Amino acid sequence: MLSDRRYGLVGDPVAHSLSPRLFRAAFAYLDISAFYKAHRVPRGDGEGLLKKMRELSSGGGNVTVPHKEGAAPLLDVRSVNVERTGATNCFWLDAEGRLAGDNTDVGGFLAAVADLEGFRLEGAAVLLLGAGGAARAVAAACASARVRQLDVWNRSAGRAETLVSDLGLAVIATVRVAPAASSETYDLVVNATSLGLDRADPLPLELEADRFRYAFDVVYGPGGTDWTRHASEAGVPSIDGHSMLVNQAVLSLENWIGEVSDRDGVAQAMWKAVGARPGRRSR
């Protein structure tokens, strides 16, 4: 099928991504002649990343791991959320032909965490696993929601410290290297690492119901992820990344084509395309 506009996803890996299904469903629902495809650009290939972003910018595109941080400096125009997080997951050409970008993961996370019934992010104690692009969006969202405490864990303490410093989170955030050894309790634990993209990956963290009230996995999978299934077995209510994926996708779409009057209809078309249910929780 010939398309008037080309859109796409850039990352590595991308074969698992549901983004092409999401956006093709949205374009069909809105009767827009456009096409969306995933493109693999290996880690460290900055030249290839910029080239692919430029190729797609006449329509628009998304960025996923491991390029969210690397793509931000390539933008000519950065949204407040890109400036805040130092990461981007959405790009397009603006009216003046400049490569513009946003971080819709911030709003996507805030909308998705509302699917955890009975949970309120404001005033919560949060344990954040990871310090990459997704973690930066989650940390920014937590700060905007005024969490009481944010502990950031990463294999490299230095990278976690950089995240806390870059986002100006010193007042609420601390850096920890081994949360598994701690007995501290949290209202929410968020996996913002890439663990779970490969079925051979270990669990990001062992969960116990007396330490964690809720769990959120940025990674998504059919019927949830290994970690959300583990959470269910441990008695910890959880949600995987499907809701965040859909919510950030709606925001990305509006960056490309302007405000969508029927947001709910578009979101429902996206949910149907990925075979998941809105507000899905694992218990």
N, C-alpha and C positions, 0 to 999 in steps of 0.2 A: 504494500500500500504506500502510495506516495504521500508525503507529509509536508505541510506548509512550514512547520516549525519543528526543530530538533531539540530535545532535552535529554539529559542523561545524568548518570551517577558515576563518580570517579572515586576509586578506592582500591584496596587490595587486602582481603579478598572481596569479590563482588558477586560471585556465582550464586551465593545463597540469598542475595538481597531480594526483598519483596517490592522494592521501590518501583521497578518497571510495571508490575501488576497494578500497584496503587495508582500511579499517574495515568496509565492507559485507561483505567476505569474512570478516573476523574475526567479526562479529556472526552471520553465517550459520553459520559453523563452530561457534560456541558456542551456537547456537539462542537468540539474544537478539533480541527484537523491538525494533529501533532503526533509525534512519536517520542518514546522515551526508552533509552537503552543503557545498560550498565557497561562501563569501560574499566578494565583493569590497568592501573598504573602502579608499577612496583614501588615499594618503599624506597625513599631516597632519590627518586627520579624527579627532581624539581622542574627540570626542563620539560619533561613529558607531561607533568601535571599542568603547567601553565599552558602548554600547547593544546591540551585537551579542553581545558577551561575556555580558552579562546574559541576553539572550534564549536563549543556548545553554547557560547554566550549569546548568540543571536536569538536563542529561545531562553534557555536557562539550565541550571543544573544543580546537583547536590554533591557534597563531598563527604566521604565516610572514612573510617580508619584505613590507613594511618596518616591521612593527609589533612585533617581538620586544622591542625596548628600550622602546618606548612603552607596551606593555601591562603591563610589570612594576610601575610605580607605581600602576596601577589595582587591583592585587590587595589584598585584606585580609590574606591569609596567604601568605607566600612560603617556598618550600623553601630549603634550604641552597644549592642550585645557583642559584636565582634571586637570592638575596642575594649570592652570590659573583660572578655574571656581570652582574647588572643587566639580565637579559633573561629572557623566558619564552616557551615555545612550547606550553604545555599548561595548561589551566585547568578548574575545576569548582567546584561548591558543596560545602563540607564539611558535616559533620553539624550544625553550628550555623548553617548558612545563609550562611556567609561565602564570598566569592569567593577561592578558593585557586589557587595555581599552582606549576608546577615547570618546570625546564629539562631535559627528557629528551634534548636534543641532546648533552649531556655524555656520558651513558652510551651513547647511540647511536653517537657517534664512537668511543669506546673499544672498543665491540664490533665496529664495522665495520673499524677499522684492523687488527684481527687477521686480516682476510681477505687482507692483503698477505703472501703467503707469504715467509718468511725475514726479515720485518721485526719489530723490537722497538722500541716507543716509548720505553721506559725508557733513558735515556742517549743518546738520539738528538739530532741537531742538526736543528731544524725551521724552515722558512721558512713563515710564515703570511701569506697574501694577504688583506687586508680587515681591517676593525675594527668591523663591525656585530654584530648579534645572533648570527649563526652563528659568526663569528670569536671572539666572547667565549666561546662554549661550547667551541670547539676549544682555545682558549688555556687555559681552566680544566682541560680534560681532559689537556692536555700537562703542566700543572703537577702534577696529581695523579699522573700517570705518571712524574714526575721526569725530564723530558727534560733533557739537558745544556745545550741552547741553544735559545732561541726568538727568532727575528727576525720582527718584525711590520712588514709593509709596507701602506701605504694611500695613496691619492691625497692625503689630508690627513694630514700628519704629526701635527698636533695631536690628531686623533681617535685615532690609533694610540697616542700618548703617554697619552691619557686611559684607553684600554683597559689599558695596562700599569700605570698608577697605580691604577686602580680595582680591579684583580685582584691587586695587590700582587706583581707579577712582576718587579720591578726587578732581583732577584738573577740571574734567568736570561734575561730578555728585553731586547732592544734594538729601537729603532725605525729603520727604513730607508725612504727615499722612492723609491729606484730600484734594486731588487735586480737588474734586468736588466743593469746596468752593472758588477755585482760579479763577481768570479771565484771567490768563496767557494763551497765545496761543502756540500751538505746531504744528510742521510739521507732527509728527507721534505719535500716542498713541498705545501701545502694551499691550494686555491682556496676561500676562504670568502667571496668576493665574489658579486654577482649576475650577473657576466659568464658568459654561456652560457644564460641563461634566454631570451634572444632570439637567434635563429639569425644575426642580423646583427652580434652582438657580436664584438669582437676577442678573441683569445686572452688569458687573464689574464697569461700569461708564456710566452715561448719557452723550451723545455726542451732541455737537452743532457745526454746520458748521463754525461758526465764531471763534471757539477756536481750532478746529482740522482739518488739511488739509486731513489727511489719518488715517485709523485705521487698525490694524493688530491683528487678534485673533489667538493665538497659538492653541486654541481648534478648532476642526473641527466637521462638522456635515453635514447631507444630505441637499444639497441646501444652505449650509452656517450654521451659528449659529444664535441664537436669537440676539446676539450682532451685528453681521454683518448685519442682517436684520434691526435692529434698526439703524445702521449706514446709511444704504441705505435710510431709511425714513427720517433721519436727513440731508441727502444730503452730507454725508461724504464717499468718496470712500474707500472701505475696501476689505480685503481678509481674509479668514479663514485659518486654519492650514494645509489644504490638500497639498499645495505646499511645505511647510516646511517638512511635513511628507515624501513626496516622495523624496525630495532632500537629507534629512538626511539618508533615507533608502538606496539610491544608494551609499552614502559614507560608510555606515555600511557594505554593501555587499562587497565593495572593501577591507575593513579591514579583512574580513573573507576569501575571495577567491583570492584576488589580483586584479590588475587593470582590469577593464572591457573595452574591446575595443569598444563595441557598447553601450555606455552610453545612447544615445538617445533612442535606441530600448528598453533597459531595462526600462527606465523611462516611455516610452509610454505604455509598458505592465503593469506597475504598475498603471498608471493613468486609464487605461481601467478596471483594476481589481476593483478599488474603485468607478468606475462610475462617475468620475469627469473629468473636462477638464483642461489641462495645462494652467497656467496663469489665472485661474478663478478669476474674481473680482466682487464684489457686488457694485452696484451704486444706 
